[in-house]
Amino acid sequence: MSVMPAMEPNTTVSERAVPERAALRRHFLMCRPEHFAVTYAINPWMDPARGADAGKAVAQWEALRSAYVALGHEVSLIDPVEGLPDMVFAANGALVVGGRVYGARFTHPERHAEAPAYAAWLRDNGFRDVLEPRHTNEGEGDFLTLDDVILAGTGFRTEIAAHQEAQEFLGRPVVTLRLVDPRFYHLDTALFPLGGDNVAYFPGAFSPGSRAVLERLFPDAVIAGERDAAVLGLNAVCDGRNVVVNAEAAELIGTLRDRGFEPIPVDLSELRKAGGGPKCCTLELRA
């Protein structure tokens, strides 16, 4: 794992050498939010009395998909299922690594039917090695894949036993991180990979021991403040150079730009009413 060299005395952050970032083409699976609504509350972001505007959510989602296509990424679509308003959050549907699929098993009954829908799509589209898990987990919501390790969240949705199950099935080392703030109920609301060997994260979302693990693994991480985390600024997608990120996360966007990344701001404020952002809408299909 690469570490940035120490700055020379009297060298400002802005004068530090900025590495050249390279974008890698990705394959994403998304689900158009035709049935999106906030009719129940299973996380602190959701308020059925406030509701949500499905038309506005679709328009914002279309802008997100267009951003991916403009960056050269491949986007596949799964058909939305009526009665599953959270199916738009495709990241929760599975974890796909090396062509193998570790399926989801949702915590809340309102979302149970999403897991077989995503597993069926993946089987029908060439992913034959699909494990139906024994343990509760919510896919890439709590599993984030880097070059040498998978970071796995627990504390609200995904059982630690699922971390062990995923490691055995995928043959990749899995590092457990405990989430402690209910606003950040999935790992992908508090941390995102920057390429394959670094991350950005909000320390306040994690237990003291997990913060220490992150500091040890990623000494050059981008550290986000609470203001940016509170608009789900860390629910972002990075292809190694470009970072598709919620537009309200202004300080984080500036920091990313200073570090040589190219932020692509998007507005997903309507989907945020259900606790989702760019990453929640995006399942990466890693062949």
C-alpha positions in Angstrom: 0.0 0.0 0.0 1.6 3.3 -1.1 2.2 6.1 1.4 2.8 9.7 0.4 6.2 10.9 1.2 6.6 13.3 4.1 6.5 17.0 3.3 9.7 19.0 3.4 9.9 21.7 6.1 8.0 24.8 5.2 6.2 23.0 2.4 2.5 23.7 2.4 -0.2 21.1 1.5 -0.9 23.0 -1.7 2.8 22.7 -2.7 3.0 18.9 -2.1 3.4 16.9 -5.2 0.1 15.7 -6.5 0.2 12.2 -8.1 -1.3 11.6 -11.5 -4.6 9.8 -11.2 -5.8 7.2 -13.7 -9.4 6.3 -14.2 -10.3 2.7 -14.8 -13.5 1.7 -16.7 -16.1 0.1 -14.5 -19.2 -1.9 -15.0 -22.1 -0.8 -12.8 -25.6 -2.3 -12.2 -28.4 0.2 -11.4 -32.1 0.2 -10.8 -34.4 3.1 -12.0 -36.4 4.4 -9.1 -39.8 4.0 -10.8 -41.4 2.9 -7.5 -39.4 5.0 -5.2 -41.2 6.2 -2.1 -40.7 6.7 1.6 -43.5 4.8 3.2 -41.7 3.3 6.1 -38.7 4.2 8.3 -35.8 1.8 8.7 -33.0 4.3 9.1 -32.7 7.8 10.7 -33.0 9.5 7.3 -36.5 8.2 6.5 -39.7 10.1 7.4 -42.9 8.7 5.9 -44.7 11.9 6.9 -42.3 13.9 4.8 -42.5 11.4 1.9 -40.6 11.8 -1.4 -41.1 12.9 -4.9 -40.7 9.9 -7.2 -40.5 12.0 -10.4 -37.7 14.2 -8.9 -35.9 11.0 -7.7 -36.0 9.6 -11.2 -34.6 12.8 -12.8 -31.8 12.9 -10.3 -31.0 9.2 -10.8 -31.0 9.7 -14.6 -28.4 12.5 -14.1 -26.3 10.0 -12.1 -26.5 7.4 -14.7 -25.6 9.9 -17.4 -22.6 11.0 -15.4 -21.3 7.4 -15.4 -21.9 7.0 -19.1 -20.1 10.3 -19.8 -17.1 9.0 -17.9 -17.0 5.9 -20.1 -18.3 3.4 -17.7 -20.7 0.6 -18.6 -24.1 0.7 -16.9 -26.5 -2.3 -16.9 -30.0 -2.0 -15.6 -32.2 -4.3 -13.5 -35.9 -4.0 -13.8 -37.5 -2.3 -10.8 -40.1 -4.4 -8.9 -43.3 -2.7 -7.8 -43.6 -2.7 -4.0 -39.9 -2.5 -3.5 -39.3 1.2 -3.2 -35.7 0.8 -2.0 -34.6 -1.4 -4.8 -33.0 1.7 -6.4 -30.2 1.2 -3.9 -28.5 -1.5 -6.0 -25.3 -1.5 -3.9 -27.2 -3.4 -1.2 -28.2 -6.2 -3.6 -24.9 -8.2 -3.6 -21.1 -8.2 -3.5 -19.4 -9.1 -6.8 -15.7 -9.9 -6.7 -13.7 -11.8 -9.3 -16.9 -12.9 -11.1 -18.3 -14.5 -7.9 -21.4 -13.2 -6.2 -21.9 -13.1 -2.4 -25.6 -12.5 -2.2 -27.5 -10.3 0.2 -29.8 -11.2 3.2 -31.5 -8.0 4.3 -32.1 -7.0 7.9 -35.6 -5.6 7.5 -38.5 -7.5 6.1 -39.5 -4.5 3.9 -36.4 -5.3 1.7 -36.2 -9.1 1.9 -37.5 -9.6 -1.7 -34.7 -7.5 -3.2 -32.1 -10.2 -2.5 -33.6 -12.9 -4.8 -34.3 -10.3 -7.5 -30.7 -9.2 -7.7 -29.4 -12.8 -7.4 -31.7 -13.8 -10.3 -30.5 -10.9 -12.5 -26.8 -11.8 -11.8 -27.3 -15.5 -12.7 -29.2 -14.5 -15.9 -26.4 -12.2 -16.9 -23.5 -14.6 -16.7 -22.6 -14.7 -13.0 -23.0 -18.4 -12.3 -21.2 -18.7 -9.0 -23.8 -17.1 -6.6 -23.8 -17.8 -2.9 -27.1 -17.4 -1.0 -25.7 -16.3 2.4 -26.6 -17.8 5.7 -25.9 -14.6 7.5 -27.5 -11.1 7.4 -25.6 -8.7 5.2 -26.5 -5.9 2.8 -24.0 -6.3 0.0 -21.8 -3.4 -1.0 -23.6 -1.3 1.6 -21.3 -2.9 4.1 -18.6 -4.5 1.9 -16.1 -2.2 0.1 -13.5 -3.8 -2.1 -9.9 -2.5 -2.5 -7.0 -4.1 -4.3 -5.8 -6.2 -1.4 -8.6 -6.2 1.2 -12.3 -6.0 1.6 -13.4 -3.6 4.3 -16.6 -4.8 6.0 -19.0 -2.8 8.3 -21.0 -4.1 11.2 -23.0 -2.5 14.0 -26.4 -1.9 12.4 -27.1 -4.1 9.4 -24.4 -6.7 8.7 -23.4 -9.5 11.1 -19.8 -10.2 11.7 -20.4 -13.8 10.8 -21.2 -12.6 7.3 -17.7 -11.1 7.1 -16.3 -14.5 7.8 -18.6 -16.1 5.3 -17.7 -13.6 2.6 -14.0 -14.2 3.2 -14.3 -17.9 2.9 -16.3 -17.7 -0.3 -14.4 -15.0 -2.1 -10.9 -15.9 -0.8 -10.1 -12.2 0.0 -9.0 -10.9 3.4 -11.9 -9.1 5.1 -11.3 -6.4 7.7 -14.1 -5.7 10.2 -15.0 -2.1 11.0 -17.6 -1.2 13.7 -20.0 1.6 13.0 -21.4 3.5 16.0 -23.5 6.4 14.7 -27.0 5.4 13.4 -26.9 8.1 10.7 -24.1 6.0 9.1 -25.8 2.7 9.3 -23.9 1.2 6.3 -20.1 1.4 5.7 -20.7 3.1 2.4 -22.3 6.1 4.1 -19.1 6.7 6.1 -16.2 5.6 3.8 -15.4 5.1 0.2 -12.3 3.7 -1.7 -10.1 6.1 -3.5 -8.8 3.8 -6.2 -7.5 0.4 -4.9 -5.2 1.3 -2.1 -6.6 4.3 -0.2 -9.9 5.6 1.2 -11.8 8.7 2.4 -13.8 8.4 5.6 -15.4 10.2 8.5 -13.8 9.1 11.8 -16.8 9.9 14.0 -18.8 7.1 12.4 -16.5 4.4 13.8 -15.6 2.8 17.1 -12.2 3.8 18.6 -10.7 0.5 17.7 -11.9 0.7 14.1 -10.6 4.2 13.8 -7.2 2.9 14.9 -7.3 0.2 12.3 -8.1 2.7 9.6 -5.3 5.0 10.7 -2.9 2.1 10.5 -4.1 0.8 7.1 -4.5 4.2 5.5 -2.2 6.8 6.9 -2.7 9.0 3.9 -6.5 8.8 3.9 -8.7 11.7 3.1 -10.5 12.7 6.3 -13.9 14.1 5.9 -15.6 16.4 8.5 -19.1 15.9 10.0 -20.7 18.6 7.8 -19.8 16.7 4.6 -20.6 13.3 6.1 -24.0 14.6 7.2 -25.0 15.2 3.5 -23.8 11.7 2.7 -20.7 13.1 1.0 -18.9 9.8 1.6 -21.5 7.8 -0.2 -19.4 8.4 -3.3 -18.0 6.4 -6.2 -14.3 6.7 -7.4 -12.9 5.2 -10.5 -9.3 6.0 -9.6 -9.5 9.6 -10.9 -13.1 10.8 -11.0 -15.2 10.9 -7.9 -19.0 11.1 -8.3 -20.0 12.8 -5.1 -23.0 14.6 -3.6 -22.7 18.3 -4.6 -23.4 19.6 -1.0 -20.1 18.1 0.3 -18.2 21.3 -0.5 -15.1 20.9 1.7 -14.6 17.2 0.7 -14.9 18.2 -3.0 -12.2 20.8 -2.4 -9.9 18.3 -0.6 -10.3 15.7 -3.3 -9.4 18.2 -6.0 -6.3 19.2 -4.0 -5.3 15.6 -3.9 -5.4 15.2 -7.7 -8.9 13.7 -8.1 -11.6 15.1 -10.4 -14.9 15.5 -8.4 -18.1 15.1 -10.4 -20.8 16.7 -8.2 -24.4 15.3 -8.5 -27.7 16.1 -6.7 -29.4 13.1 -5.2 -31.2 15.1 -2.5 -34.5 13.3 -3.1 -33.0 9.8 -2.8 -31.2 11.0 0.4 -34.7 11.1 2.0 -34.3 7.3 2.2 -30.7 7.4 3.2 -29.1 7.0 -0.2 -26.5 8.7 -2.4 -24.4 7.9 -5.5 -22.8 4.7 -4.1 -26.1 3.3 -2.7 -27.5 3.5 -6.3 -24.4 1.7 -7.8 -23.4 -2.0 -7.6 -20.1 -2.7 -9.2 -19.8 -5.9 -11.2 -16.2 -7.0 -10.9 -15.5 -9.8 -13.4 
